[in-house]
Amino acid sequence: MPELAYVNGKILPISEAVVSIEDRGYQFADAIYEVIASDNGRLFCLDHHLERLERSMVALHYPPVSLAEIESAVRSLFDQAALPRAAVYIQISRGVAPRNHAYDNSTLRPQIVMTVRPIQEAPASKREKGISVISVIDNRWGRCDIKTVQLLPNAMAKQKALDCGADDAVFVTEDGIVREGTSSNLFIVSDGTLYTHPLTPEILPGITRRVVLDICRKLRYPVIEQFFTLEEAHAADEVFLTGTIAEVMPVVTIDDEPVGDGSVGDISRSLYEELKRRMRA
């Protein structure tokens, strides 16, 4: 089965899918998106992703879009692709119009694009031995809680990490507060307690973050949503990233300094195992 796309109601091979050059998503990054993973042929947390998609559209005052139609399109595309382990990408732009910073929602029709592809799995060695990250100054816009396609700072931070021989980057404020990864949220573990950045406009309300917090409650791991510094992250016993594709990814070095003893911790490992159990249930 070829990799498939959905464009405004039509399903076709990705190689044949096109959008207008005057799409505001293309010209102004005036678009929002979601990525939904499947495991064992089952879409994980689809309802949560659709809720966040709607929240993003409301925050940006988009013309109304039927979530029921979006869900139906996602399921149709996923079923036709017949990929047991896939990533479904949804992107909705405000619409197509001659290039102008201002817009008139009454004349615009949101453009709905989706793709489905096999997930590119992280090497098993990364999950077993952990990854390295670097810290970068957070220069993103002030509404990171809205899942827009304005991802150039994220892409450049990720590339900087790769150029430095690391696997990813984490955003840090000028005064040392750790925000999140380039496409993930971040947790630290200190003396058995987990800490993660609280939900503010400066970070994305991650779906996997949400699931991991629930797992922590079920496993009776104490967790606190509060700000922490890069210095505290360096001093932590464990650090890990959470995300739709990252799942629970252990971090063993930050800026070339080891986290804890430099190996994957028991809490990170148990959270990953419980997350996978839920995904495959």
N, C-alpha and C positions, 0 to 999 in steps of 0.2 A: 504494500500500500504506500503511495507517495505521501510525503509530508503535505499536509493540507492547510488551507487558509479559509477564512470566512470573511467576506467583504459585503457589508450591507445586505445580508440575506442570501448570498450565494456562497456555496462551498465549492472550492476549486483547488487544483494544485498550487502550492506556494509560488512556483515559477511563473504562474499565469496571473497572480494577484497584483492589482495596481490600485493606487489612490491618486487623487487629484494633486497637482503641484500647488494648488491654492488651498489645500487643507491647512487649517490654522494649527493643527498639531505639527505639521511639517515646518511651517514658517515662524511660529511663535512658541512652540512647545506647549500649546494650549490643548493639552490632552492628558487624560489620566489612564492608568493601567492596573492590571492585576496579573499575577502568575499563580496558577493553581496546579499542584502536583497530583499525580495519581500513583497508586501503588496497588499491585494485585488487581488491576483493572477497575479501581475505585477512586473517584475524585475525593481528595481529602479536604474537609472544611470548606466545601463549596459555598455553603450558606454564609459563613463568616466573610469569605472573600466578596461575595455579592453585597453584603451589608456595607463593607468598607468602600466598595466601588460606588454605591449610592451616596455614601457620606462624602466622597470626593466630588461627585457631580453636584451635590447640593452646595458644598463649600465654594465651588467655582461658578455657581449660578447657571449651570447648564440647562438648556431646554430639556423637558422631561423625557426620560427613556424608560420603557417598561422592563423592570427587572425580570419579570416572568419570561419575556421574549429573550432576554439575554441568557437566562438559565437554559431555556429550550435550545437556543443556538449552541451553547457550550456543550450540552449533552449530545446534540446531533453531530457536531464536529468530532467530539471525542469518540463517539460510537463508530462513526465512519472510519476514523483513523485506525481503530482496533489496536491501539498500543497499550499494553498493560502498565507500562512505566513511562509516563509522559508528562510534559509540561504544556499546559494550555495558557497561552498569552492572550489577554484581552486588552484592547486599546480603544478608547472612545475619545474622539476630538469634538470640539464645539461645533465644527462644521466647515464648509467650504465657502469662501467668499474672496473677492479681490483684496489684495493685501492692504490692511489698514489696522493700526493698533486698536482702534475702537471697534465695537461689534454691535450688531443688532440681533438679539436672540430671536426676535419674531420672524426673521428671514432665514435663520440657520437651522439645518437639520444635522444633529450629531451623526458623525461617521463612525461606524462600528466595525472594527477589524479584529480578527482573531487568527492565531496560528496554533498548531499542535505538532510537537516534535518529541522524539525520545529525549529523556533527561540525560544529560552528560554527567554521569556519576563522578563524584570525587574519588580519586584513587584510594583503595582500601588502606594504603600506608598512611594517608593523611588522617584518616579517622583513628587508626591504631596508634600513630605516633604524634599526631597533632600538627598544627600549622604555625607559621610565623607571621606576625603582623608588624606594621610600622604605624606610628602615629603621625597624623597630618592635621594642620590647622583647619578648623571647620569654616569654610567660606561659602556655604550653601545659603539659599534664600531662607527666609524666616518661617515658612510654613511646611516644614518637612513632614508634618503629620498628614498632609494631603499627598496622595500617591500620584504625582504628576510625572511626565516624561522629562522633566527638567533635570537630567542626570549627568550633565557634563562634569561638574565637580567630582561626582562619584566615579565616573569613568576615568578621569585623570588621576584620581587618588589610587584607584585600583592599578592603573598602568604604572604609576610611580612605584607602587609596592613590588610589582613584577620586575621592574627595571632594577630595583634594589636587591633582588633575589629573595624577596618575601612572597607570601601568598595573598595577602590582603592588607587593607589599611583601616584604621579606626579614626574617626573624627574627634578632635579635641579642641576645646575653646582656648582663647588666648590666656585665660586664667586657669587652664589645666583641667576643666571638667570634661570627662569622657562622655561623648554622645552615643555613637553607634558605629557599625561598620559600613562599608560602601553599599552593601545590599543585605544587611542583617542587623539585628539588635545584639547587645552584648551584656553578658552577665559576668560577675566575679564571685568567687567563693572565698570567704575569710573566716577561719575558725568555725566552719560548719554552717555558716549563714550565707545565703545568696543575696547579692545586691544587683539591682538593675536600674537604669535611668527611669524616673517616673514619666508618665505620659504627659508630655507638654508639646507645644508646636515645634519643638526642635528635633523631635524624633518621630519615626513612623510607628504607629500602633501595630506592631507585627502580629500576624496571625499565629505563627509558631511561638512567638513570645507568649502570647495568650495561652496557648496549649501547655507550654512548659510551666507557666505559673500554676496552672491547674494541676499538672502532674506533681509539682512541688507540694501543693496542699495535700494531695492524696498520699504521697510518700512521707509526709510530715517533715519536709525540709523547710526550715525557717527561711523566709525570703522577705526582703525589704526593698521597696521601690523608693530610692533616694539617690541624690547626686553623689558621685564619687570622683576622685581625681585620678590622673594618670599615675601619680605616685602611689596611690592606693592600689591601682591595678597591677603595678609592678610588684607590690608587696603581697598580692593575693596568693592563696594556695592553689586556686584554679581559675581559669578564664575560659569562656566559650562563647561562640557566636550562635545565634538562632535565626533561621530563615526558611523559606519554602524549599529552596534547593539545598542550602547549607544544612538544614535540619538542626542537629546539635553538633557543632564543629569545635573540638577542643583547640585552644590556643596555648602553645608551650613556650613561645618567646614573643616579647614585645620590644621593638627597637633593639634587637639582638641580645636582650637580657632575658634569662630564663624565668618562667613563671613557676613558682614553687620549686620542686626538684627537677623541673624540665620535662616531666612525663605527664601523660593523660591521667587526670584524677578520677577517683571512684564516682564522685557525684556526676561529673560530665558523662561518664560512661553509662551510668544507670539511667540518666535522663534520656540519653540517645536510645537506649534499648527500650524504654517504656514508650517513647514517641513512636518508634518503628512498630511496636506491638499495636498501638492504637491505629496507626495508618493501615495496617494489614488486617485489622479486625473485621 
